[in-house]
Amino acid sequence: MESHSEDYDELKKQGTGSQGKTQDYKTIVFPLGKYEIKIKLTTANEFIEVTEVKINKEFLSHKQKIASRGHTDVDKYYPE
């Protein structure tokens, strides 16, 4: 009996609208300084493409993390 994670992995490989075609690849996250690079590899670990580049949130200072969250001024919704 397959586990749910194996079902999810298979579905993730196929994607939506795959019409039964399977794509044999895996995605890994490669930390590079303050960045995280997400790359797609074949099952034989051959490079296919870079799929995403983002800033590693752990690299940010506490002040930067708070600033990146944003805020909402609720006073305009609840006037006194």
LINCORKA-V144544 format. One record per pair of residues at least 24 apart in sequence whose ideal C-beta (glycine too) atoms are under 6 Angstrom apart, sorted by the first residue. I is the first residue (numbers start at 1). J is the second residue. D is the distance in whole Angstrom. If there is no record, write none. Layout:
I;J;D, I;J;D
//
This chain:
34;59;4
//
